[in-house]
Amino acid sequence: MEILLQNPQKICKIDDKQIESQLHIIFQELGMVDKELSVLLTDDSSIRELNRDYRGKDAATDVLAFPQDDDEDEGDIDPLGMNLLGDVVVSIETAEHQAKEHELTLDEEVLLLLIHGILHLLGYDHERTEEEAELMQRKTRELFQKIFPGRSPSLNCDY
């Protein structure tokens, strides 16, 4: 498994190595040892541009997920034999605000958003049906607890 993490934002100090380590655990839990993920930690301005350009929504958001294999069943294979899962983009600025609402630390909120994005890349979609929303929320919280045992987002958190 490979995680390509970029963190050009200057909003908050983020421990990139800790995030990579946590994501490796998430990948193992999901059985994704041959997957590659690109992660971008950014600010509201940059995520707003991406949201506008790719989703037609001119507003900042917390997380965006861009699957690599939209057009192919098997996904792209890089020269090292890794399946390219896709890209997850998180706004640290929005995560910082939401962390308070969700009764989490910033580190916990960022991981929560990354898990949410990864599950979208795997085909989970909370916007299709109520059943899928509940399944995605259960899976998100299950994975979150693998990293932060005994911790959970507040009940007002939809993730």
N, C-alpha and C positions, 0 to 999 in steps of 0.2 A: 504494500500500500504506500501511496505517496501523497503528501499534502503539500501543495504549493501555496504558501501564505504570503500575502502582501499587506502591509499595514502603513500606508502613507499618511493616515490621519494624524492630526496633532491635538485632538480633543482631549484624550485621556491616555495615560500610559497603560499599555496592554502588554502582558507577558506572552509573546508569540510562542515561545517554547512550551509554555504550559498549555496553551490552546492546542498546539500540534500533538502534544502528549495525550490530552483528553480526547481529541479526535481519533487518535489511533485506537484508544479503548472503544470508542463508539463504533469504529469500523470493524473491530474484532467481534463486538456484540452482534453486529448486523451480518457477519460472515462475509465481509467485503475485503478480503486480503489482497485481491488483485485489482483494486480500484484506485483511481487517481482523482483527486479533488483539488480544485482551485478555489481559494478563499481570498476575498478582498474585504478588509476592514476599512471603512471610509466614513465620510461625514454626510450630513443631510443634503448638502448642495450636490455632491457627486451622485448620491443614490437617486436624488430627484431627477437628474438628467437621464440616468439609466432607465428609471421607471417611465419617464416621458417617452424616450426614444424606442424602448422595446415593448412597453405595455400600453402606451397611449394615455398614461395617467400622470398629469403634471403636478405631482406632489411627492414629498419625501415619504419614505416608508421604512420599516424596520429591517426587513430582509427580502432579498430577491434570490430566486433560484433559476438558473439557466441550464437545463439538461443538455448534455453533449450529443446525445443520440436521438434527437427529435425525429430525424428522417431515416434512421437505420435501426433495425431490430437488435443488432449485436453491439452497437456503439462503435466508436473508433478505437483502434488498437494502436498504441504508440510503439516505437521501435523496441522498447523493453518488455512488451507484451502486457502492459497494463491497460485495463479498460478505463477510458476517460469518462468519469461519471458526470462531470459538469462543473459549474461555477456557483458559488454561494457568495452573496454580497451582503454585508451587515453594516448598517449605519450605527457607529458607536455613539453618535450624538443622540439618536432616538433611543438606543439601548439604555443610555444613561438615564433618560427620563422615565422609560418604562420600568426600569429596575425598581425604582421607588414604588410605583403603582403595583408591581407584582411581588413586592416585599422580598426582593432578591438583591444580592450584591451585583455590581457591574459584571464581574467575571461570570457569575451564574447566569445573568441575563444574556450575555453574549453566547455562552454555550447553548442555552435554551433556543436562541434564534438560529444558531448553526445546526442544531439537531433538526429543528423545524424545516430549514432549507434542504438538508440532506434527505429527509423523508419525502419532500416534494420531488427531489431528483429521482427517488426510487418509485415514484408513482402514487404516493399518498396524496389525497386532495380533499381538504376539509370543506371546500366550496361546492362539491358535487351533491352530497347527501348528508343528512344528520348522522347516519350510521358511520359514514366515512370520517366525519368530523370527530366523533367520539373515539373511533379506532385510532386516528392520528394523535389525538390528545393523550390517550392511554400509552401509546408507543413512545411519544415524546417524553412523557413523565417517567416512564420506565427507564429509558436511556439516561435521562437527566439524573436519576437516582443512582445509576451505576457510578457516576462521577461525584455526586454530592449526596451520599447516603443520608436519609432522614430529612432532607431538605425538599421542598416542593414550592412551586409558584403559588401565590395566593389564589383564592377561588375566582377572583375577577379576571384572571388570566385565561385566555381562550386556548393557549398552547398546551 
